[in-house]
Amino acid sequence: MAKKGWDPLELSRRAAVHSRRKVFPVGDILRYLAGRALPMPGDLLALAQALGTAPDRLLEGGMDRAVLELRNIGSGKVELRLARVAVETARAIAGLLTAET
């Protein structure tokens, strides 16, 4: 990003072109840069395409990396996003979530 002379807002504009959602919130980029979150596979691919590089140059493990993101939504709850885990791990997580409700 810096080599291209872009700020996070410019990267979000350019990544949005490659995103299936056609938007890429600058807040997401700021969280990635601060190390508070990791991009989901689709977002990682959009960032890599915008920057003209491979996903694994941006994040070790690239598209195959398991990603867990928690976002506080208030009232003692979080939004959980998960990508790229083994089936048994997904089943265990689903079991925990089902038991919670």
Secondary structure, DSSP 8 states (H G I E B T S, - for coil): -TTTT--HHHHHHHHHHHSTTS---HHHHHHHHHTS----HHHHHHHHHHHTS-HHHHSTTGGGS-EEEEEEEETTEEEEEEES--HHHHHHHHHHHHHH-
